[in-house]
Every structure is written in C-alpha cells, then in structure tokens.
Amino acid sequence: MKKRVKGIGGIFFKSQDPNATKNWYKKHLGFNTDDYGCTFWWKDEAGNKCSTQWSPFKKDTTYFEPSQNNFMLNYRVENLVELLDELKNEGVTVIDKIEEYDYGKFGWILDLDGNKIELWEPNDSAFL
C-alpha cells in the first residue's frame, strides 16, 4: 500500500477566547502567532519546506461539524481526490466536497469515533 498520510498538517481546537489563547501561547511558549494561530515550518524527507498549522477557533465554530468534539486534526496527504475515492470504497465516511485554494486542496472524512478529519494536499510554496 502506498503512503497515504505524509504528516500532520494542523491542530485545530475550540477556545473561549482565541485571541487570548494565542497571546498566552506566544507569551508562555514562544509561539509566533498571527491572525490564524501559528505556523510551524519543517522539511520532509526530500528536503521540501513544509508547514503545520496550530489554530484556536471560536467556541461556537461549526467548522468541525458533524463532529461534536472540540478539536479537529488535519493530515497532509498526496493525491487527495484519489485517496478520498479509495477511502469511500473502503467504507470510510467521506464528506462529499473538496475545496481548493492556492495553498492546497482539502477534503474531510469521519473516523470510527465520529471525529472530523481534514485531509490536505498542500501547496506549501504558496506560503513562501
């Protein structure tokens, strides 16, 4: 089986006050925060520059639905469309929509516990 997930693309969670949370992490843990949270840069096995996003969301966000949890993980993948087709054929719950931006394509699935998982085929060069 070919590699499906290449790494963690993001950690997203609900917060009572996202700005206060970002400021706390900046002050106490040294996160380089911006409007979206904090981007961590690293290199993959081939030496390509890659990113992982950390972002607090407003407590009332609907972005994690249909999951009822206060968090959502994002995984970096290759060939998103093909992977979603394969997962659907394997009986995985796939949320039937794909969104495309200059920084990559996004699709969503639900895991066994009903957690919404975001799959991202990244274009890291859009951030450079």
C-alpha positions as YAML, in Angstrom:
chain: A
units: angstrom
residues:
- id: 1
  name: MET
  ca: [0.00, 0.00, 0.00]
- id: 2
  name: LYS
  ca: [1.34, 3.42, -0.90]
- id: 3
  name: LYS
  ca: [1.81, 6.04, 1.77]
- id: 4
  name: ARG
  ca: [-1.39, 7.96, 2.37]
- id: 5
  name: VAL
  ca: [-0.59, 10.42, 5.17]
- id: 6
  name: LYS
  ca: [2.70, 12.32, 4.95]
- id: 7
  name: GLY
  ca: [2.46, 14.23, 8.22]
- id: 8
  name: ILE
  ca: [0.34, 16.38, 10.45]
- id: 9
  name: GLY
  ca: [-0.92, 19.45, 8.65]
- id: 10
  name: GLY
  ca: [-2.69, 21.11, 11.53]
- id: 11
  name: ILE
  ca: [-4.12, 21.00, 15.01]
- id: 12
  name: PHE
  ca: [-7.35, 22.93, 15.41]
- id: 13
  name: PHE
  ca: [-9.35, 23.33, 18.62]
- id: 14
  name: LYS
  ca: [-12.15, 25.40, 20.09]
- id: 15
  name: SER
  ca: [-11.36, 28.16, 22.57]
- id: 16
  name: GLN
  ca: [-13.48, 30.52, 24.67]
- id: 17
  name: ASP
  ca: [-11.23, 33.39, 23.55]
- id: 18
  name: PRO
  ca: [-8.96, 32.52, 20.59]
- id: 19
  name: ASN
  ca: [-7.03, 35.81, 20.79]
- id: 20
  name: ALA
  ca: [-6.29, 35.38, 24.48]
- id: 21
  name: THR
  ca: [-5.27, 31.78, 23.81]
- id: 22
  name: LYS
  ca: [-2.88, 32.86, 21.02]
- id: 23
  name: ASN
  ca: [-1.42, 35.54, 23.27]
- id: 24
  name: TRP
  ca: [-0.95, 33.05, 26.13]
- id: 25
  name: TYR
  ca: [0.91, 30.61, 23.87]
- id: 26
  name: LYS
  ca: [3.01, 33.45, 22.48]
- id: 27
  name: LYS
  ca: [3.95, 34.77, 25.93]
- id: 28
  name: HIS
  ca: [4.50, 31.47, 27.73]
- id: 29
  name: LEU
  ca: [5.58, 29.06, 24.98]
- id: 30
  name: GLY
  ca: [7.07, 31.40, 22.39]
- id: 31
  name: PHE
  ca: [4.61, 30.65, 19.57]
- id: 32
  name: ASN
  ca: [4.99, 33.08, 16.66]
- id: 33
  name: THR
  ca: [1.26, 33.78, 16.39]
- id: 34
  name: ASP
  ca: [-0.72, 35.68, 13.79]
- id: 35
  name: ASP
  ca: [-4.43, 36.03, 12.92]
- id: 36
  name: TYR
  ca: [-4.67, 32.29, 12.16]
- id: 37
  name: GLY
  ca: [-2.60, 30.89, 15.02]
- id: 38
  name: CYS
  ca: [0.95, 29.69, 14.50]
- id: 39
  name: THR
  ca: [2.66, 28.04, 11.53]
- id: 40
  name: PHE
  ca: [5.47, 25.61, 12.24]
- id: 41
  name: TRP
  ca: [7.94, 25.10, 9.37]
- id: 42
  name: TRP
  ca: [9.91, 21.88, 8.81]
- id: 43
  name: LYS
  ca: [11.39, 19.84, 5.96]
- id: 44
  name: ASP
  ca: [10.17, 16.49, 4.68]
- id: 45
  name: GLU
  ca: [12.36, 13.50, 3.74]
- id: 46
  name: ALA
  ca: [13.11, 15.05, 0.34]
- id: 47
  name: GLY
  ca: [14.13, 18.37, 1.89]
- id: 48
  name: ASN
  ca: [10.99, 20.25, 0.82]
- id: 49
  name: LYS
  ca: [9.83, 23.06, 3.09]
- id: 50
  name: CYS
  ca: [6.53, 22.06, 4.77]
- id: 51
  name: SER
  ca: [4.19, 23.57, 7.33]
- id: 52
  name: THR
  ca: [1.96, 22.51, 10.20]
- id: 53
  name: GLN
  ca: [-0.72, 24.92, 11.40]
- id: 54
  name: TRP
  ca: [-1.84, 25.38, 15.02]
- id: 55
  name: SER
  ca: [-5.10, 27.32, 15.35]
- id: 56
  name: PRO
  ca: [-7.62, 28.04, 18.09]
- id: 57
  name: PHE
  ca: [-11.17, 28.54, 16.77]
- id: 58
  name: LYS
  ca: [-14.10, 30.33, 18.39]
- id: 59
  name: LYS
  ca: [-16.07, 28.08, 20.75]
- id: 60
  name: ASP
  ca: [-19.18, 28.35, 18.55]
- id: 61
  name: THR
  ca: [-17.49, 27.40, 15.26]
- id: 62
  name: THR
  ca: [-19.37, 24.98, 13.05]
- id: 63
  name: TYR
  ca: [-16.21, 24.10, 11.09]
- id: 64
  name: PHE
  ca: [-15.71, 20.81, 12.98]
- id: 65
  name: GLU
  ca: [-19.26, 19.57, 12.29]
- id: 66
  name: PRO
  ca: [-20.65, 16.99, 12.03]
- id: 67
  name: SER
  ca: [-18.23, 16.01, 14.82]
- id: 68
  name: GLN
  ca: [-19.28, 17.18, 18.28]
- id: 69
  name: ASN
  ca: [-15.69, 17.32, 19.54]
- id: 70
  name: ASN
  ca: [-13.75, 20.45, 20.41]
- id: 71
  name: PHE
  ca: [-10.85, 19.62, 18.09]
- id: 72
  name: MET
  ca: [-10.03, 18.57, 14.54]
- id: 73
  name: LEU
  ca: [-6.81, 17.17, 13.15]
- id: 74
  name: ASN
  ca: [-5.52, 17.90, 9.66]
- id: 75
  name: TYR
  ca: [-3.27, 15.39, 7.89]
- id: 76
  name: ARG
  ca: [-1.02, 16.13, 4.92]
- id: 77
  name: VAL
  ca: [-1.71, 13.72, 2.03]
- id: 78
  name: GLU
  ca: [-0.83, 13.15, -1.61]
- id: 79
  name: ASN
  ca: [-3.40, 12.78, -4.40]
- id: 80
  name: LEU
  ca: [-6.40, 13.86, -2.33]
- id: 81
  name: VAL
  ca: [-9.07, 13.04, -4.91]
- id: 82
  name: GLU
  ca: [-7.72, 9.53, -5.47]
- id: 83
  name: LEU
  ca: [-7.35, 8.96, -1.73]
- id: 84
  name: LEU
  ca: [-10.92, 10.05, -0.99]
- id: 85
  name: ASP
  ca: [-12.20, 7.64, -3.67]
- id: 86
  name: GLU
  ca: [-10.16, 4.80, -2.15]
- id: 87
  name: LEU
  ca: [-11.39, 5.61, 1.37]
- id: 88
  name: LYS
  ca: [-15.01, 5.72, 0.19]
- id: 89
  name: ASN
  ca: [-14.56, 2.30, -1.44]
- id: 90
  name: GLU
  ca: [-13.20, 1.02, 1.88]
- id: 91
  name: GLY
  ca: [-16.37, 2.12, 3.67]
- id: 92
  name: VAL
  ca: [-14.96, 5.27, 5.29]
- id: 93
  name: THR
  ca: [-17.46, 8.13, 5.72]
- id: 94
  name: VAL
  ca: [-16.34, 10.79, 3.26]
- id: 95
  name: ILE
  ca: [-17.83, 14.27, 3.34]
- id: 96
  name: ASP
  ca: [-18.56, 14.79, -0.33]
- id: 97
  name: LYS
  ca: [-16.92, 18.09, -1.07]
- id: 98
  name: ILE
  ca: [-13.43, 19.26, -1.93]
- id: 99
  name: GLU
  ca: [-12.25, 22.82, -1.51]
- id: 100
  name: GLU
  ca: [-9.31, 24.21, -3.48]
- id: 101
  name: TYR
  ca: [-7.16, 27.21, -2.64]
- id: 102
  name: ASP
  ca: [-3.76, 28.42, -3.80]
- id: 103
  name: TYR
  ca: [-2.23, 26.68, -0.75]
- id: 104
  name: GLY
  ca: [-3.82, 23.29, -1.48]
- id: 105
  name: LYS
  ca: [-6.87, 21.05, -1.69]
- id: 106
  name: PHE
  ca: [-8.98, 19.98, 1.29]
- id: 107
  name: GLY
  ca: [-11.31, 17.06, 1.88]
- id: 108
  name: TRP
  ca: [-12.90, 15.59, 5.00]
- id: 109
  name: ILE
  ca: [-13.69, 12.21, 6.46]
- id: 110
  name: LEU
  ca: [-15.06, 10.89, 9.75]
- id: 111
  name: ASP
  ca: [-13.08, 8.37, 11.76]
- id: 112
  name: LEU
  ca: [-14.56, 5.45, 13.72]
- id: 113
  name: ASP
  ca: [-15.39, 7.72, 16.69]
- id: 114
  name: GLY
  ca: [-17.09, 10.37, 14.54]
- id: 115
  name: ASN
  ca: [-14.15, 12.78, 14.65]
- id: 116
  name: LYS
  ca: [-13.97, 15.01, 11.60]
- id: 117
  name: ILE
  ca: [-10.56, 14.62, 9.97]
- id: 118
  name: GLU
  ca: [-9.34, 17.18, 7.45]
- id: 119
  name: LEU
  ca: [-7.14, 15.85, 4.64]
- id: 120
  name: TRP
  ca: [-4.90, 18.41, 2.95]
- id: 121
  name: GLU
  ca: [-2.98, 18.07, -0.29]
- id: 122
  name: PRO
  ca: [-0.69, 21.03, 0.38]
- id: 123
  name: ASN
  ca: [0.97, 23.58, -1.80]
- id: 124
  name: ASP
  ca: [3.47, 24.90, 0.77]
- id: 125
  name: SER
  ca: [5.14, 27.15, -1.81]
- id: 126
  name: ALA
  ca: [2.06, 29.42, -1.63]
- id: 127
  name: PHE
  ca: [3.19, 30.45, 1.87]
- id: 128
  name: LEU
  ca: [6.75, 31.35, 0.88]
...
